[in-house]
Amino acid sequence: MKKILLIFFVALLLFVSCQEKAPVQVDGNAKLVVTAVWDTSTVDSVHSFVPLAYAKVILSSEYGIQIERTNAQGIMIAENIPSSVYQISVRAPLPTDSSISIVGNVKDVEVNSGVVVSDTIVGEPVSASGISINELYVGGPVNNIYFFYDQFIELYNSSDSVKYLDGMQVFRFSSNREGKGPGADEGDDGDIDGVTYAFKFPGKPGEHNYPFYPHTFKVLAQDAYDHRQSVPTSIDLSHADWEFVNQLSTTDFDNPNVPNLYNLRMDRTTDFMVNLVSDVIVIASGVDTVWQDGVDISTVLDGVEYQSSGRFKLTLDDRIDRGWVQSPPKYSGKSMQRRQPGVDTNDGTLDWEIIPHPTPGYQ
């Protein structure tokens, strides 16, 4: 009897499997053709479009990042790629000046299986112009004790001149959730609202006490400490360039060998901490000292909004950045970093990438 039942169930499984329908659409069979050019009138006043030969093409989709290259005619052909909505960025050095990049972006290109999709991207020169946020490590190391005190913000001076940090401000925007959202211009009056934390470098804007040399990095540590002493998978920030210290706290760690950024909010007694997967970080010149009514957009040097998923609404004012940065999972030990130091096309979705481990002070 058991043998008969076994034969019956085997036959039934074979029958059910034979009834399964074949997929109606084969994924991974799409084709994308991108033609990349740049307008020479932006540098020599002669209006002509020149192919971007051998340029890097970055294809970003739900399946991750794919790097391709254009040919001598500025054409890239990507075959057998998955059906998805792609964000595409093209980058190449300016032929006459390698310190300037030609960058072009196009968003939301829908590519379907079995279809050839063609698009043209016009690149524009993007000069290294000043101080920008270059890396955000916020999610914590690999651990199961909810440790994330090794957070840091890395800045980069992409210009060819010495900048000065005197009086500069660093903000976290996470309040103002009843209106347009954190980092939005709530009253349409030229400032961004929702400041949660406000810290500043010592001194006043215009003073020259804290130089930031060309093409160098500055690491701003939540705590300038060798965090490997607490969690072996963490990092050593004891040699960070700057440290956030809340002078109103009696317990905030303070490395005496590292200079401090100090808290501006008298109602906050905690350290400068940010969300592990979603937040808005802004650096400003410090000229606008009355940040309580919003930070003047004209004083913002750079701003970044990072999210775990694109399904959330972008709230940072698009005059600061038009895109959002994909954040890694919390407690993954991974970090967020610009693809190229100092190259800011005002679209975080295309300018940033997830890297496998933090790189404080280098790239």
C-alpha positions in Angstrom: 0.0 0.0 0.0 2.8 2.4 0.9 4.5 1.7 -2.5 1.3 2.5 -4.3 0.9 5.8 -2.4 4.5 6.7 -3.2 4.0 6.1 -6.9 0.8 8.2 -6.8 2.5 11.2 -5.2 5.5 11.0 -7.6 3.1 11.0 -10.6 1.1 13.9 -9.1 4.3 16.0 -8.7 5.3 15.2 -12.3 1.8 16.3 -13.5 1.8 19.6 -11.6 5.3 20.4 -12.8 4.3 19.8 -16.4 1.4 22.2 -16.0 3.7 25.2 -15.1 3.7 27.8 -17.8 7.0 29.0 -19.3 7.9 32.7 -18.5 6.3 35.0 -21.0 9.2 37.4 -20.9 12.9 36.6 -20.7 14.8 39.1 -18.6 18.4 40.0 -19.2 17.8 40.4 -22.9 17.5 44.1 -23.1 19.8 46.4 -25.1 20.8 49.9 -24.4 22.7 52.3 -26.7 24.0 55.6 -25.3 25.6 58.3 -27.4 27.7 60.7 -25.3 28.8 64.1 -26.5 29.8 67.5 -25.0 29.3 71.0 -26.2 32.6 72.8 -26.9 31.0 76.2 -26.6 31.2 75.9 -22.8 35.0 76.4 -23.0 35.8 78.0 -26.3 32.6 79.7 -27.5 32.5 77.5 -30.6 29.2 75.7 -30.7 29.8 72.1 -31.7 29.1 68.7 -30.2 32.1 66.4 -29.9 31.9 62.7 -29.1 33.0 61.7 -25.6 35.4 58.9 -26.6 36.3 56.2 -24.1 34.2 57.8 -21.4 33.1 55.9 -18.3 29.4 55.1 -18.4 27.8 54.2 -15.0 24.5 52.3 -15.2 22.6 52.3 -11.9 19.4 50.2 -11.4 17.7 48.0 -8.8 20.3 45.3 -9.7 23.2 47.5 -8.7 26.0 49.3 -10.6 27.4 48.4 -14.0 30.4 50.2 -15.5 30.8 50.4 -19.3 32.9 52.5 -21.7 32.1 54.4 -24.9 34.0 53.7 -28.0 36.0 56.1 -30.2 32.8 57.5 -31.5 31.3 58.2 -28.1 28.9 55.3 -28.3 28.3 52.7 -25.6 26.3 49.5 -26.4 25.2 47.4 -23.4 23.6 44.1 -24.4 21.8 41.4 -22.4 21.1 43.7 -19.5 18.2 43.2 -17.1 14.9 45.0 -17.7 14.8 47.9 -15.3 14.7 51.7 -14.9 18.2 53.0 -15.2 20.0 56.1 -14.0 22.9 56.8 -16.3 26.0 59.0 -15.8 28.8 59.6 -18.3 32.1 61.0 -17.1 35.4 61.9 -18.9 38.3 64.3 -18.4 38.3 67.5 -20.4 40.8 66.9 -23.2 42.6 70.2 -22.6 42.5 70.1 -18.8 42.5 66.8 -16.9 41.5 68.6 -13.6 38.1 69.3 -15.1 35.6 66.5 -15.7 32.9 66.4 -18.3 29.8 65.0 -16.7 26.4 64.2 -18.1 23.4 62.5 -16.4 20.1 61.1 -17.5 17.5 59.7 -15.1 14.7 57.1 -15.3 15.5 55.4 -18.6 13.1 52.5 -18.9 14.7 49.5 -20.6 12.6 46.4 -21.4 13.5 42.9 -22.4 13.7 42.4 -26.1 13.8 46.1 -26.9 16.6 48.3 -28.1 16.6 51.6 -26.2 18.7 54.5 -27.4 19.5 57.8 -25.7 21.9 60.7 -26.0 23.6 62.4 -23.1 25.2 65.8 -23.4 28.0 66.4 -20.9 29.1 69.6 -19.4 32.4 70.6 -17.7 32.3 70.4 -13.9 35.2 72.2 -12.3 36.5 71.4 -8.9 35.3 74.4 -7.0 35.5 74.0 -3.3 34.6 72.2 -0.1 32.2 69.3 -0.4 31.0 66.3 1.6 32.9 63.3 0.3 32.1 60.4 2.5 29.5 59.5 5.1 30.0 56.6 7.4 26.9 56.3 9.6 25.6 52.8 9.7 28.0 51.3 12.2 30.4 48.3 12.0 29.4 44.7 11.8 28.1 44.0 15.3 25.1 42.8 17.3 25.2 45.2 20.2 23.8 48.2 18.3 27.2 50.1 18.3 27.3 53.1 15.9 29.5 55.6 17.7 32.2 55.4 15.0 30.2 57.7 12.7 32.2 60.3 10.7 31.8 62.9 8.0 34.6 63.4 5.5 35.1 66.7 3.7 37.2 67.3 0.5 38.8 70.5 -0.9 38.6 69.9 -4.6 39.8 73.4 -5.5 43.4 74.5 -6.3 43.5 77.0 -3.4 43.6 76.9 0.3 40.2 77.2 2.0 39.6 78.0 5.6 37.2 76.2 8.0 36.8 79.1 10.4 33.2 79.5 11.5 31.8 76.9 9.2 28.7 75.0 10.4 27.6 71.4 10.1 23.9 70.6 10.4 21.6 67.6 10.7 18.1 68.2 9.3 15.5 65.7 10.6 12.7 67.8 12.0 10.0 69.8 10.2 8.2 66.6 9.2 4.7 68.2 9.2 5.4 70.4 6.2 7.6 69.8 3.1 10.1 67.8 5.2 13.7 68.2 6.5 15.9 70.4 4.4 13.1 71.9 2.4 12.4 75.6 1.9 9.2 75.6 4.0 8.3 79.2 3.6 9.7 79.7 0.1 11.9 82.4 1.6 15.3 81.2 0.4 16.3 79.0 3.4 16.1 75.4 4.4 14.3 74.3 7.6 14.2 71.5 10.0 17.6 71.8 11.9 18.0 69.1 14.5 21.7 69.4 15.3 24.0 72.4 14.7 27.7 72.4 15.4 30.4 74.8 14.2 34.2 75.1 13.7 35.8 77.7 16.0 36.3 81.2 14.8 34.4 83.4 12.3 33.9 83.2 8.6 36.7 85.1 6.9 39.3 84.3 9.5 42.4 82.3 8.5 43.2 80.1 11.4 42.2 76.6 10.2 43.5 76.0 6.7 42.1 73.3 4.4 44.7 72.6 1.7 43.9 71.8 -1.9 43.0 68.2 -2.8 43.1 67.0 0.8 40.5 65.4 3.1 39.2 66.3 6.6 37.6 63.7 8.8 35.0 64.9 11.3 34.5 62.1 13.9 31.6 61.8 16.2 34.2 60.6 18.7 37.9 60.7 17.9 38.7 57.4 19.5 40.0 54.0 18.4 36.6 52.3 18.3 38.3 48.9 17.7 38.8 48.9 21.5 35.0 48.6 21.8 34.1 46.6 18.7 36.9 44.8 16.8 35.1 45.3 13.5 35.1 49.1 13.9 37.7 51.7 12.9 40.4 53.8 14.5 39.3 57.5 14.5 41.8 58.6 17.2 43.7 60.6 14.5 40.7 62.3 13.0 41.1 65.9 12.0 38.2 67.2 14.0 35.8 65.9 16.6 32.2 66.8 17.5 32.0 67.7 21.2 28.9 68.9 23.0 30.1 71.2 25.7 26.8 70.9 27.5 27.3 67.2 28.0 29.2 65.8 31.0 29.7 62.4 29.4 30.6 63.2 25.8 34.1 61.8 24.9 36.7 64.4 24.1 40.1 63.5 22.6 42.4 66.3 23.9 44.7 65.8 20.8 41.9 66.6 18.3 40.3 70.0 17.8 36.6 70.3 18.4 33.4 71.4 16.7 31.0 72.8 19.3 27.3 72.6 19.7 25.2 75.6 18.8 21.9 74.4 20.2 21.5 75.1 23.9 18.6 72.7 24.1 20.7 69.8 22.9 22.9 67.9 25.3 23.8 64.9 23.1 26.6 64.4 20.6 26.3 65.0 16.9 24.6 61.7 15.8 22.8 61.0 12.6 20.3 58.3 11.6 21.8 55.0 10.5 20.0 54.7 7.2 18.1 58.0 6.4 19.0 61.6 7.1 20.0 65.0 5.7 23.5 66.5 6.3 24.5 70.1 5.3 27.6 72.1 5.6 27.4 75.9 5.5 29.9 78.8 5.4 28.7 80.1 8.8 27.7 83.6 7.5 24.1 82.9 8.4 24.4 82.8 12.2 20.6 82.9 12.8 20.0 79.3 11.8 16.9 79.0 14.0 14.7 80.4 11.3 16.3 78.3 8.6 19.7 78.2 7.0 20.1 80.5 4.0 20.6 78.5 0.8 23.1 81.0 -0.4 25.4 80.0 2.5 25.2 76.3 1.9 28.5 74.7 0.6 27.1 71.2 0.2 24.2 69.0 1.3 23.4 65.3 1.1 20.2 63.3 1.7 20.7 59.6 2.1 17.9 57.0 2.2 17.6 53.2 2.4 15.0 53.2 -0.4 13.9 55.5 -3.2 10.3 55.1 -2.2 10.7 57.8 0.4 10.1 61.4 -0.7 13.1 63.6 -1.4 12.9 66.6 1.0 16.3 68.4 0.6 15.8 71.5 -1.6 16.8 70.7 -5.1 18.9 73.8 -5.3 21.3 72.0 -3.0 20.9 68.5 -4.5 18.4 67.0 -6.9 19.0 63.3 -5.9 19.3 61.1 -2.9 22.2 58.8 -1.9 21.6 55.1 -1.5 22.6 54.1 2.1 24.0 50.7 3.0 22.2 48.5 5.6 22.8 49.4 9.2 25.5 47.5 11.0 27.0 46.3 7.7 30.4 48.1 8.1 29.8 49.8 4.7 30.1 53.4 3.8 28.8 56.0 1.3 31.3 57.9 -0.9 31.4 60.1 -3.9 32.4 58.2 -7.0 35.1 60.8 -7.7 36.5 63.2 -5.0 34.9 66.6 -5.4 32.9 65.9 -8.5 29.4 67.2 -7.6 26.8 67.3 -10.4 24.1 68.2 -7.9 22.6 64.7 -8.2 23.5 62.5 -5.3 21.9 59.4 -6.9 24.5 59.5 -9.6 27.4 61.1 -7.7 27.6 58.6 -4.8 28.1 54.9 -4.3 28.2 52.4 -1.5 31.8 51.1 -0.7 32.6 47.9 1.2 34.4 49.6 4.1 35.0 53.2 5.3 38.0 55.1 4.1 38.5 58.0 6.5 41.0 60.5 5.0 41.6 58.9 1.7 39.9 57.5 -1.4 
